[in-house]
Amino acid sequence: MESKGFISYDMFRRTCPSHTVLEALSNKWLYLVVMALGRRGRMRFSELQKLLEGVSPKMLTQTLRGLERDGMLQREVFPVVPPRVEYELTPLGREFARLLVHMLDWSVAHVPDILAARALYDVAAGDAVTPPAGS
């Protein structure tokens, strides 16, 4: 649907391109990679993997490829032996990183609220964690 030179997207429709973009952006590693590159600038694969505790090489590779495919990341290969590859955000990726800063700030500010809400929910649902004997 087009109006006044702009395309209108309906993110609630599974077949809409905006839906596929949201789906691609729903990956915690994507957020962490973008934030790492946004804060530190250019980084090598090994630096990213060391910084992002728990990410597997396969998941980091998939995340970097997806970001590159979506135009948020550029990959530079240096012709040396062994090959050196560095990653950095494109202007689109830097714009996305600026948005993520707000999400990060909000999430850090509300960790106590969310943990308290989870505890109340778990107690009400009968899922409260019982401490081990002797604790």
Secondary structure, 3 states (H helix, E strand, C coil): CEECCEECCCCCCCCCHHHHHHHHCCCHHHHHHHHHHHHHCCEEHHHHHHHCCCCCHHHHHHHHHHHHHCCCEEEEEECCCCCEEEEEECHHHHHHHHHHHHHHHHHHHCHHHHHHHHHHHHHHCCCCCCCCCCC
